[in-house]
Amino acid sequence: GESDAERAQTFAREHDLTFPIVLDKSGEACRAFSIERVPTVILVDKSGVVARVYQGATEQLAGIVELTVLAAAGDHELPEYSLV
């Protein structure tokens, strides 16, 4: 009975995510970024370049995103992760 927006909000709350969550109702972002799974996290660097894309859920997602964002904010090399 939950809508997509409610499911996204529930997921973000359960995983303590505080960054903006975008719902792609038209499918435009899915096509533009070749998104195949949800959730998908796309990190765009300060130059506007897509630096990392993480697709799919994992218990470690919040930590992976946090470490990646902190590395990007500090101009450090971004960590490599593979979500399965």
HELIX and SHEET records of a PDB file:
HELIX    1   1 ASP A    4  GLU A   14  1                                  11    
HELIX    2   2 GLU A   28  PHE A   33  1                                   6    
HELIX    3   3 LEU A   61  ALA A   73  1                                  13    
SHEET    1   A 2 THR A  40  VAL A  44  0                                        
SHEET    2   A 2 VAL A  50  GLN A  55 -1                                        
END                                                                             
